[in-house]
Amino acid sequence: MELLTIMLLLAAILQTRISNLRLAINIILAQSVLVAMACAIIGIQTNEVHMYVAALLTAVIKVGLIPYALYRVLPYLREEREIVTKEIMRANFSTFSALLSIILAYGLISPTFMPGVAVVSALPAAVSLVLIGLLFIMTRRQAVMQIIGLITMENGLYLFGLSITQGLPLIIEMGIFLDVLVAVVVLVILTYRLKLSLESTDISLLKKLKG
């Protein structure tokens, strides 16, 4: 489990260095594969059937359907790259902020203060993913990048739930997966419409719509 958390954090840090949309989707795909593997490992450790179902749902929705929806919209974006300007964090500072988030998470979350946590080693990584996903949403102007930030946050929150409770009841997990899938599909459609209307998916252009 420790190896998976390290790989998740490395993928999240790598995201802060990426401007190519296809490569960014590939990284979030790999991150979702690691989350599905974490579900399966906890299922093996606890022998809980619903964890295997959760791992399967993660693979189908986060590894299959969501990346498929993102890949489908890419041809319409003509290989747009994330625009970095003075108003947006540059790559080096963005990476530094991600590393700082990881350091704070591991520094503030101590196993000695959480004796009842199921998987203590994954808890700081989960908090780090949430913070890095939030950083993405706050600092990236490209619509697809913001979707990737949302998925990163959700992966962190899901890993947090796995760390605390070894998995929520199956009906709740299914509801969460459905909400995330619907949200991403709606955002992909809005990204496509944004591209058609403004010939770009830079969300800063939406300021032009103000009255």
KEKE-3310 file (N, C-alpha, C; in steps of 0.2 Angstrom, whole numbers, plus 5000, padded with zeros to 4 digits):
npx = (5004:5010:5019:5010:5004:5015:5017:5005:5007:5018:5013:5003:5012:5019:5008:5008:5018:5014:5008:5002:4987:4983:4993:4991:4978:4982:4990:4981:4973:4982:4983:4970:4970:4979:4971:4961:4968:4972:4959:4957:4968:4965:4953:4958:4965:4955:4946:4933:4919:4912:4923:4929:4920:4919:4932:4930:4920:4927:4937:4929:4922:4931:4943:4939:4926:4927:4940:4938:4928:4934:4945:4937:4933:4945:4950:4943:4949:4961:4974:4976:4986:4989:4988:5000:5002:5006:4996:4993:4999:5016:5025:5035:5033:5020:5023:5031:5021:5013:5022:5024:5011:5011:5021:5016:5004:5009:5016:5007:4998:4998:5002:5001:4991:4980:4973:4963:4962:4960:4970:4983:4995:4990:4983:4989:4993:4981:4975:4984:4982:4969:4972:4981:4973:4963:4972:4974:4962:4960:4971:4973:4968:4963:4949:4949:4959:4955:4944:4952:4958:4947:4944:4956:4954:4943:4948:4957:4948:4941:4951:4954:4942:4943:4955:4950:4939:4940:4932:4916:4898:4892:4881:4882:4894:4892:4883:4891:4901:4892:4888:4900:4903:4892:4895:4907:4904:4895:4903:4912:4904:4901:4913:4916:4905:4910:4922:4916:4909:4918:4930:4940:4946:4949:4945:4945:4941:4927:4924:4921:4908:4901:4889)
npy = (4994:5006:5008:5011:5023:5031:5031:5037:5050:5054:5054:5064:5075:5076:5080:5093:5098:5097:5102:5098:5092:5079:5071:5075:5069:5055:5054:5056:5045:5035:5037:5035:5021:5017:5020:5011:4999:5001:4999:4986:4980:4983:4976:4962:4962:4964:4955:4958:4958:4969:4978:4973:4975:4989:4992:4986:4995:5007:5005:5003:5015:5026:5023:5019:5025:5039:5044:5040:5049:5061:5059:5059:5072:5078:5079:5090:5101:5104:5101:5110:5119:5121:5138:5148:5162:5178:5179:5166:5153:5148:5134:5129:5135:5130:5116:5117:5121:5110:5101:5107:5105:5091:5089:5096:5089:5076:5080:5085:5075:5062:5045:5041:5049:5044:5031:5023:5022:5014:5012:5020:5024:5029:5040:5053:5054:5054:5067:5075:5073:5079:5092:5096:5093:5104:5114:5114:5117:5130:5137:5133:5138:5131:5122:5107:5104:5109:5100:5088:5092:5091:5077:5073:5078:5071:5058:5059:5061:5049:5040:5044:5041:5027:5025:5029:5021:5009:5008:5014:5010:5000:5005:5018:5021:5018:5028:5039:5037:5038:5051:5058:5053:5058:5072:5074:5071:5081:5092:5090:5091:5104:5110:5107:5114:5127:5128:5128:5140:5150:5147:5143:5135:5142:5147:5160:5168:5168:5179:5189:5188:5195:5207)
npz = (5000:5004:4993:4983:4987:4986:4972:4968:4973:4966:4953:4955:4957:4945:4937:4939:4931:4918:4902:4891:4885:4882:4888:4901:4903:4902:4913:4924:4921:4924:4938:4942:4940:4950:4961:4960:4961:4975:4981:4978:4985:4998:4999:4998:5010:5020:5016:5011:5001:4995:4993:4982:4973:4973:4968:4955:4950:4951:4941:4930:4929:4932:4926:4914:4908:4911:4906:4893:4889:4890:4881:4869:4868:4865:4851:4846:4852:4846:4851:4861:4873:4890:4895:4902:4911:4919:4928:4932:4941:4938:4932:4940:4953:4955:4956:4968:4977:4977:4982:4995:5000:5002:5011:5022:5024:5028:5039:5048:5050:5060:5064:5078:5083:5078:5081:5077:5064:5048:5037:5039:5033:5020:5023:5024:5011:5004:5009:5003:4989:4988:4991:4981:4970:4972:4971:4957:4952:4956:4950:4936:4920:4909:4903:4902:4911:4923:4925:4927:4938:4947:4946:4952:4965:4969:4969:4979:4990:4990:4992:5005:5012:5011:5019:5031:5034:5028:5017:5011:5013:5000:4992:4994:4989:4975:4972:4974:4963:4952:4953:4951:4938:4930:4933:4927:4913:4910:4912:4901:4890:4892:4890:4876:4871:4874:4867:4854:4854:4859:4853:4860:4875:4886:4902:4907:4897:4898:4905:4896:4894:4904:4909)
capx = (5000:5014:5021:5004:5003:5020:5016:5000:5009:5022:5008:5000:5017:5020:5003:5009:5023:5011:5003:4999:4981:4983:4997:4988:4973:4985:4992:4975:4971:4986:4981:4964:4972:4982:4966:4957:4972:4971:4953:4958:4972:4961:4948:4962:4967:4949:4941:4926:4917:4911:4929:4931:4915:4921:4938:4928:4917:4933:4940:4925:4920:4937:4948:4936:4921:4929:4945:4935:4924:4939:4948:4933:4933:4952:4951:4940:4953:4966:4980:4977:4990:4988:4992:5003:5003:5008:4990:4993:5005:5021:5025:5040:5029:5015:5026:5033:5015:5011:5027:5022:5005:5012:5025:5011:5000:5013:5019:5001:4994:5003:4998:5000:4985:4974:4974:4957:4962:4962:4976:4986:5000:4987:4979:4992:4993:4974:4974:4988:4979:4964:4975:4984:4967:4961:4977:4973:4956:4961:4976:4973:4963:4960:4943:4950:4964:4950:4941:4957:4959:4941:4945:4961:4951:4939:4952:4960:4943:4939:4956:4953:4937:4946:4959:4947:4933:4940:4927:4909:4893:4892:4876:4885:4900:4889:4880:4897:4903:4887:4888:4907:4903:4888:4898:4912:4901:4892:4909:4915:4899:4901:4920:4915:4902:4914:4926:4913:4907:4924:4936:4945:4943:4952:4939:4946:4937:4920:4923:4918:4900:4898:4885)
capy = (5000:5012:5009:5014:5030:5035:5032:5042:5057:5056:5056:5071:5080:5076:5084:5101:5100:5095:5107:5095:5089:5071:5068:5076:5064:5049:5054:5055:5038:5030:5039:5031:5014:5016:5020:5004:4994:5002:4996:4978:4977:4983:4970:4956:4962:4963:4950:4961:4958:4975:4982:4971:4978:4996:4992:4986:5001:5012:5003:5004:5022:5031:5021:5018:5029:5046:5045:5040:5055:5066:5058:5060:5079:5081:5081:5097:5106:5105:5100:5116:5118:5126:5144:5151:5169:5181:5178:5159:5150:5145:5127:5128:5137:5125:5110:5119:5121:5103:5098:5110:5102:5084:5090:5098:5083:5071:5083:5086:5069:5057:5039:5041:5052:5041:5024:5019:5023:5008:5012:5026:5027:5032:5046:5059:5055:5056:5074:5079:5073:5084:5099:5097:5094:5110:5119:5113:5120:5137:5140:5132:5141:5127:5118:5100:5104:5109:5093:5084:5094:5089:5070:5072:5079:5065:5052:5060:5060:5042:5037:5046:5036:5020:5025:5029:5016:5003:5008:5015:5005:4999:5009:5025:5021:5018:5035:5044:5036:5040:5058:5060:5052:5063:5079:5074:5071:5087:5097:5088:5094:5112:5111:5106:5120:5133:5128:5130:5147:5155:5145:5141:5132:5146:5149:5167:5171:5169:5186:5193:5187:5199:5212)
capz = (5000:5004:4986:4979:4989:4983:4965:4967:4974:4961:4948:4956:4956:4938:4934:4940:4926:4912:4899:4885:4887:4881:4893:4907:4904:4903:4920:4928:4920:4928:4945:4944:4940:4956:4966:4959:4964:4982:4983:4978:4990:5004:4998:5000:5017:5024:5013:5010:4994:4992:4991:4975:4968:4972:4964:4948:4948:4950:4935:4924:4928:4932:4921:4907:4905:4911:4901:4886:4888:4889:4875:4864:4866:4863:4844:4845:4855:4842:4854:4865:4879:4896:4895:4908:4911:4925:4933:4934:4944:4934:4933:4946:4959:4956:4959:4974:4981:4978:4987:5001:5002:5004:5017:5027:5026:5032:5045:5053:5051:5064:5066:5085:5085:5075:5082:5074:5056:5045:5033:5041:5028:5015:5025:5022:5003:5002:5010:4998:4983:4989:4991:4974:4965:4973:4968:4950:4950:4957:4946:4929:4916:4903:4906:4904:4916:4929:4926:4929:4945:4950:4947:4957:4972:4971:4970:4986:4995:4990:4996:5012:5014:5011:5024:5038:5036:5024:5012:5013:5011:4993:4989:4994:4984:4969:4971:4973:4957:4947:4953:4948:4931:4928:4933:4921:4907:4909:4911:4895:4885:4892:4887:4869:4869:4875:4861:4848:4855:4860:4849:4865:4882:4892:4905:4908:4891:4900:4908:4891:4894:4909:4906)
cpx = (5004:5017:5016:5003:5009:5019:5010:5002:5014:5018:5005:5006:5019:5015:5004:5014:5020:5007:5000:4993:4981:4987:4994:4982:4976:4988:4986:4972:4975:4985:4975:4965:4975:4976:4962:4961:4972:4965:4954:4962:4969:4956:4952:4963:4961:4945:4934:4925:4915:4917:4931:4926:4917:4927:4935:4924:4922:4936:4936:4923:4926:4942:4946:4932:4924:4934:4942:4932:4929:4943:4944:4933:4940:4953:4948:4944:4959:4973:4981:4982:4988:4992:4994:5005:5005:5002:4990:4999:5010:5022:5030:5036:5023:5017:5028:5027:5013:5016:5025:5016:5006:5016:5020:5006:5003:5015:5013:4998:4999:4999:4997:4994:4979:4974:4969:4957:4964:4968:4979:4991:4997:4984:4982:4992:4986:4973:4978:4985:4973:4966:4978:4978:4964:4965:4976:4967:4956:4966:4976:4967:4960:4955:4945:4955:4960:4946:4946:4958:4953:4942:4951:4958:4947:4942:4955:4954:4941:4945:4956:4948:4939:4951:4956:4942:4934:4935:4920:4905:4893:4887:4878:4890:4897:4886:4886:4900:4899:4888:4895:4906:4898:4891:4903:4909:4898:4898:4912:4911:4900:4908:4919:4911:4906:4919:4923:4911:4913:4930:4942:4942:4946:4946:4939:4942:4930:4919:4920:4911:4897:4895:4888)
cpy = (5006:5014:5013:5021:5034:5036:5037:5049:5059:5058:5063:5077:5081:5080:5091:5103:5099:5101:5104:5091:5082:5068:5069:5070:5057:5048:5053:5048:5033:5031:5035:5023:5012:5015:5013:4999:4994:4998:4988:4976:4977:4977:4963:4956:4961:4958:4952:4961:4964:4980:4979:4974:4986:4996:4991:4992:5007:5011:5005:5012:5027:5029:5020:5023:5037:5048:5045:5046:5061:5065:5060:5068:5082:5083:5088:5102:5108:5105:5107:5114:5123:5132:5147:5158:5172:5180:5171:5157:5147:5138:5126:5130:5132:5119:5111:5119:5114:5100:5100:5106:5095:5085:5092:5093:5078:5074:5084:5080:5064:5051:5038:5044:5049:5034:5020:5019:5016:5008:5019:5029:5030:5038:5052:5060:5057:5064:5078:5079:5078:5091:5101:5097:5101:5116:5119:5118:5128:5140:5138:5135:5137:5122:5111:5100:5105:5103:5088:5085:5091:5081:5069:5073:5073:5059:5053:5059:5053:5038:5038:5042:5029:5020:5025:5023:5010:5002:5010:5010:5005:5004:5016:5026:5022:5025:5040:5043:5038:5048:5061:5059:5057:5070:5079:5075:5078:5092:5096:5091:5102:5114:5111:5113:5127:5133:5130:5138:5152:5153:5144:5139:5136:5149:5157:5171:5172:5176:5191:5193:5191:5205:5219)
cpz = (5000:4997:4982:4981:4986:4976:4964:4968:4969:4954:4948:4955:4949:4935:4934:4934:4919:4909:4893:4888:4887:4886:4900:4908:4905:4910:4925:4927:4924:4936:4947:4944:4947:4962:4966:4962:4972:4985:4983:4983:4997:5005:5000:5007:5021:5022:5013:5003:4991:4990:4984:4971:4967:4968:4956:4946:4947:4943:4929:4923:4927:4927:4914:4904:4905:4907:4894:4884:4886:4883:4869:4862:4864:4856:4842:4848:4852:4846:4858:4871:4884:4895:4901:4907:4918:4931:4935:4936:4939:4936:4940:4953:4960:4959:4966:4979:4982:4983:4994:5004:5005:5010:5023:5029:5030:5038:5050:5054:5054:5065:5073:5087:5082:5075:5079:5067:5053:5041:5034:5036:5022:5016:5023:5014:5001:5003:5005:4991:4983:4988:4984:4969:4966:4970:4960:4948:4951:4952:4938:4926:4910:4906:4907:4910:4923:4930:4929:4937:4950:4952:4952:4964:4974:4972:4977:4991:4995:4994:5004:5015:5015:5018:5031:5039:5032:5019:5014:5011:5003:4989:4989:4989:4977:4967:4970:4966:4951:4947:4950:4940:4927:4927:4928:4914:4905:4908:4904:4889:4886:4889:4879:4867:4869:4869:4855:4848:4855:4856:4854:4871:4888:4896:4907:4902:4893:4903:4903:4891:4900:4906:4908)
residu = (MET:GLU:LEU:LEU:THR:ILE:MET:LEU:LEU:LEU:ALA:ALA:ILE:LEU:GLN:THR:ARG:ILE:SER:ASN:LEU:ARG:LEU:ALA:ILE:ASN:ILE:ILE:LEU:ALA:GLN:SER:VAL:LEU:VAL:ALA:MET:ALA:CYS:ALA:ILE:ILE:GLY:ILE:GLN:THR:ASN:GLU:VAL:HIS:MET:TYR:VAL:ALA:ALA:LEU:LEU:THR:ALA:VAL:ILE:LYS:VAL:GLY:LEU:ILE:PRO:TYR:ALA:LEU:TYR:ARG:VAL:LEU:PRO:TYR:LEU:ARG:GLU:GLU:ARG:GLU:ILE:VAL:THR:LYS:GLU:ILE:MET:ARG:ALA:ASN:PHE:SER:THR:PHE:SER:ALA:LEU:LEU:SER:ILE:ILE:LEU:ALA:TYR:GLY:LEU:ILE:SER:PRO:THR:PHE:MET:PRO:GLY:VAL:ALA:VAL:VAL:SER:ALA:LEU:PRO:ALA:ALA:VAL:SER:LEU:VAL:LEU:ILE:GLY:LEU:LEU:PHE:ILE:MET:THR:ARG:ARG:GLN:ALA:VAL:MET:GLN:ILE:ILE:GLY:LEU:ILE:THR:MET:GLU:ASN:GLY:LEU:TYR:LEU:PHE:GLY:LEU:SER:ILE:THR:GLN:GLY:LEU:PRO:LEU:ILE:ILE:GLU:MET:GLY:ILE:PHE:LEU:ASP:VAL:LEU:VAL:ALA:VAL:VAL:VAL:LEU:VAL:ILE:LEU:THR:TYR:ARG:LEU:LYS:LEU:SER:LEU:GLU:SER:THR:ASP:ILE:SER:LEU:LEU:LYS:LYS:LEU:LYS:GLY)
# end
